[in-house]
Amino acid sequence: MQRYDYLIVGGGMVAANAVQGIREKDSEGTIGILGAEPNGPVTRPALTKKLWTDPEFSYDKIWMQPEQDDGTTLHTDTRVTAIDRVRKTVTTESGEPFGYGRLLLATGGEPTRLDLPASERVLYYRTVMDYDRLRELSGRGLHIAVVGGSYIGTELAAALIQNGCRVTLIHPGEVLAGKMFPPAFASRFQQAYIDHGVKLLSGRKVTGGHEENGRVRLELDDGDSLEADAVVFGLGVKPRVELTEQAGLKVEDGMVVVDEHLQTSDDAIFAAGDIVSYPDHILGRWHAEHVDNATQMGTTVGRIMAGSRETYDHTPYFYSNVFDIAWKAVGKLDSSLEMVEDVDPEQGKGVYYYLQDQRVKGVLLLNLDPDRLDDARAVLADTSPQGPGTLIGRIAKA
């Protein structure tokens, strides 16, 4: 049986950053990474962003290299099916056991799927293989249906329309991203897609579909149907917590519960990334499925596993870039909350604040420099009553 001082289940961005964190504190301990996918960690955001829109960003730049030394081993195509907390071992799908001193669970998320099997023309977008297949289909004038109006769906629709595809974007909202963005910004956001030639089917959901004659026919909830050369789904992800549940670790609301040290209910087992609920020092009990969190939390949990007594005190941001719109946000984006707007309509730059009971719960930065993120965190941390008088100009003119 192979045994590692530090064993990581999951081969994504958290894993790669955890290796870096471990090595900051321990240069000698052995590290094993067990990843279910056939390749190593990648910078996953590039699969919907830079690879499509930045000609200077080449394919080889997506690969992360966690195997930095002889003491670190990456096992690909290796899916873990069980944890034995007493023996401190995990067992893989093939029946192979691995021992650990300290274990990190970073199993990420599984794309939400419909009753339509994945294929060469039906993609539940998540992996490098999904990108490779979609890239094969692009540039040929084919009709691609994109299902989902959140991050993945909107980014892919923008990417594909700029790379030689005809695109129909199907989403359930009346206005694209209307549940997340303020009305004025949501309207501008939606119009950008229309101006670039994306056909929007708003207020619709896909209920099923099938493939025939090299095409895909989607059935919609209004009784209509849509035919396309291929369909790509971006319906969000579900945290992969089955392994954690089977091991008897604490899971609530579909997420692994960790403390400020990213430790589970077992002292030898840690968890990080998309699967966890953690105590954010500004936002309270929080869950984040974004690259900034994967990077910062991964590095931090690596150091903690290797002996650091620090806590995870980073409040992550999330972002997207489509067409000429670049936005970043911290906290909760919910358009049903009270809004304070501080935006220059001519330049398209500024800040939206989301308030509840005179407390700022979320900050949306529109086309502003990244150095404004700390200002946004400071506003979120301010417990004094807030309103237009205290917020207008606080960030945009800082």
N, C-alpha and C positions, 0 to 999 in steps of 0.2 A: 504494500500500500504506500502510495506517495503521500508524504506529509509536508505541510508548509507551515511556517510560523504565522503567515498571514495568507488566508485564502479568501478570494473574492469571487462571488457568484454573480455573473453578469459581465459582459465584455464591451460595455459602452463607455461614454465619456466619464462617468463617475469612476469607473474602474481605472482608466488611464490616469486620472488626476489623483486617485487614491494612492497609486504606486508612487507618484511624485511626492505626495505628502509623507508616506512611509519612509521614503529614502531621505527626506529632510531630517528625520530623527534616528533612523536605523539603516546603516549602510550594509549590514551583514545579514540580516534576517531574510529567510527565503519567502518568496511571494509566488503564489499560484493564482492564475485568472482562468475561470471556467466560463467560456462564452458559448451560447447556443448558436449564434450565427456563424457562417463559414469564414468570416474574416474578422480582423481585429477592430478595435475602436476607431470610430470616425467622428469628425466634427459634423454631427447630424444636421445642424441648421443649414449647412451648405447644400444639402440635397434639395432644398426648396428655394434657396436664395442664391448665393454667389455662383454656383456652378451654372446657373441659367442666365445670370444677368451681368456678371463681371468677366469680360474676356481675358483679363490678366490672372484670374484665379483658375489654376489648372487642376485637373482631376487628382493628381498625385498629392495635392495639398490637403485633401480631406483626411488622410490617414494619420492616426495618432500612433505613437510608438511607446507602449508601456513596457515592453521587454527591453529595458535599458542596460541590463547586466546579466551575468551568468546566474545570479540568484533569483531572477524573475522569469517565470515560464507562462506563456500564453497557450491555453488549450482551446482551440476552436471546435465548432460542431460538437460541443459537449454540454448537454442539458442535464442539470441537476434535478433529481426527482424526490429526494428525501434528505432530511437532516436528522442525525442522531446526536442530540445534545449531551447525552451521558458519555458516549464514547468520543465525542468531538470529531465526528466524521460526517461527510456528505456522500451520497451515492448517486451516480449518474444513470442516465437512461440505459446505458450498456451494462450496468451492474458494477462498474468500477468504483471503488471507494477512494476518497481522499480525506486525509486527516488535517486538522487545523489547530493552531494555538488560539488565534483570533479569527473570527469569520465576519466578512462584510457581505451583506445582501444588497445588491444593486441590480435587480432584475428588470427594472424599467417598466414600460407599458406595452400592452397588446392593442393593436388597432381595433376599433369597434367595427364589427362586420355585420353584413346583412345576409339573408339566405340566398346568396349568389356566390358560388365558389370562385376563389381567386384563380386567375389564369394569365395567359400572355396578354389578354385584352381586358382583364378585370384586375385592377391593382388596389390593394389596401395599403396605401403608401406609408413606408416606414424605413426600408433598408436600402443599401447600395444597389442590390439587385433590382429593386423597384425603380430606382433612378436610372439604372442602365437600360431597362426595358422601355421606360417612358422616353428616354433620350433617343432610342431607336425609332420610336414612333413620331418624334417631333421633326419639324422641318420639311414635312411632305404634304402639307395642306390637309391633313386628316382632321376629322371632327372628333375632338376629345370632350367627353362630358366629365365635369368635375363636380363631385357631390360633397357639400359641406361648406359652410360660410365662416368657419373659424380660421385659425392661423394657417394650417396646412392647405385647406381648400382655397383660400384667397391668394396665398402665395403661389400655389401651383397654377391657378387660373391666370395670374399675371405673368408667370414665367412662360407658360405655353403659348399665350397669345403673342408674346414677343419672340417666339422661336418657331414660327412657321406653322402654327396650328389654328384651326377654327375651334373656338371654345364656347361651350355652354356651361354656365355655373348654376347649379341647382342648390338652393338654400331655403331654410324654413322661415326666415324673417321677412317682414314687410319691406324693410330696408336692410341692405347688406351691413352686417355688424351693428345693427341698430340696438341690440340689447347691451352692447358693450360701449359704444361711442355716443357722445352727445349728439342730438339731432342734426345740428349744423355740420358737424364733422362727418357724421355717418352719410349725410347727403352728398357731401363732397367726395367722400371715399367711394361711394357707389358710382357717382358720375364718372370717376376716373376709369372704371371698368367699361362703362358704356362708351366713353370717348375712344377707348383703345380697341373697341370691336368685340368685347365679350358679350355674348347673349346671356342675360340674366333671367332665370326662372325663379322668381321670388315667391315666398309663401308656399313652397312645394316640398314634399318629401318623397324619396324613392322607397317604394314598398316591396319591390322585387324586380326580377328581370331574368333574361336568359340570353345565351349566345346562339346565333344562327347565321350560317353563310359568311363567317368571318367578321360579323358585326355583333354589337350588343344592343339589345332592346331593353330599356328600363321602363318599369311600370310606376306611375306616379299616383299619389294619394287622391288626386282629383279625377281619376279614371283615365287620364290621358297617358300617352307613352312617348318615349323619345328614343330614336335610334342613333347610334354613334359608332365610330370605328373602334373606340376603346373608352373605358370609364375608369377614373381614378377617384378613390374615396378618401376623404379627409374628414372623418367623423369623430376625431378625438381618440384618446387611448384610455384603456382601463389598466390601472396598476396591477402588475403581476404579483399577487400576494398569496397565491395558493400554497406555495412552498412554505411560506412563513406561517400560515394558518395550520398547516399539517404538523409543523414543529411545535405548535402550542404557544407561539409568541403572541403578544398582544396586538390585535388588529381591531380598529374601529372605523366605521364608515368606509370600509374598503381600503384602508391605508394602514401601514405599519406604524405603530406609535413608538416614537423615540423621545429621549430626554434631551437636555441641552448639550449633552456630550455625544449625541447621535447613537446612543446605546439603547438596545431593545430591552425587553424584560428579562433577557439572559445576559449576564455580565460579559460573556465571551463573544456575544454576537452584536454587531452593529448594522445599521441600515442607512441608506442615503439615496437621494435622487427622487425620481418620479413616484416611488412607492411609499414615501414616508409622510407622516404628519409630525411636525416638529414645533417647538415653542420659539417663535420669532420674537425678539426682544422689543420690537415695535408693533407688529401686527397681531401678536398673540399666537394661538395655535394655528399653524399655517401649512399649506401644501403648495408646492411649486413644481411645474413641469417644464422648466426652461433652462437654456444653456448656462446662464449665469449661475443658477443654483447648482447645476451639475458640476460646474467647474469649481466653485468656491466650496461647496459642501464636500465634494470628492477629496479635494486637497486637505481640508480640515479633518475629515474623518480618518484619513490616512495618518496624519500626525497624532491624532488621539489614540488610534490603535497602537501606535508605536510608543506611547507613553506620555504624550502631552496631556496636561490637565485643562487645556483651554475649552471654551464652549463655542458653539457655532453661533456667532452674533452678527452674521451678515444678512441684511435684508435684500433679497435678490430683485433684480429688475427683469422685465421682458420687453420684447421689441419686435417690430416687423418693418420691412422695406418693400413697398410695391410702387411701381411707376416712379413718380416724383415725390411720393409721400414716405417720410421716415418718422416713425413714432416709437417712443419708449415710455414705459410706465412702471410704477411701483405701487403695490397695494391692490385694491379692489376696483375693477372697472365695471360698474353696473349703472346703466343709463337711467334706472328708476330712482337713483339717489338724487339729492339736490345738487345742482351744478353751479360752480362759479367759473366764468369764462374770462381768460386774460389772453386774447389772441389778436394778432394783427392780421386782419382779413386780406390785406393787400400782399403781404409777404408770406402768408400762410404759416406763420410761426407763433408759438405761444404755449400756454398752459391751460389745461382744464383740471379743476379740482372737483372731487366727488365727496360730498359731505353727508353725514348722518348725525343728527343731534348736535350740530355745531362742531363736530370733529371731522377732520379730513381723513377719509378712508382710502382714497386713491388719488394718484396724480398722473395725468397723461401729458407728456411732453411732445409737442409737435414740431418737428424739424429744428430741434434745439441740440446744442452740443452735449455730449455725454457727461461733461463736468457738472451739468445741472442735476444729475441724479442724486448727488449728496444733498443738494438743496431740497429736493423732493422728499428725501428720507427725513430731513430735519423738520419739514412741515408735518409729516405723518407722526413724528415723535412728539410734537407740540400738543400738550393736553389742554391748553387754554381754548376758550370759545373762539371759533373762526367764522368768518363771513367775508363778503366782498371788501369791506374796509380793511381787513387785515391781510387779505390774500392778493388783491390786485397789485401787480408790480413786484411781489415778493420774490418770484423766481424769474419771470420774463425779463425784468429790468435789473436783475442782480449783477 
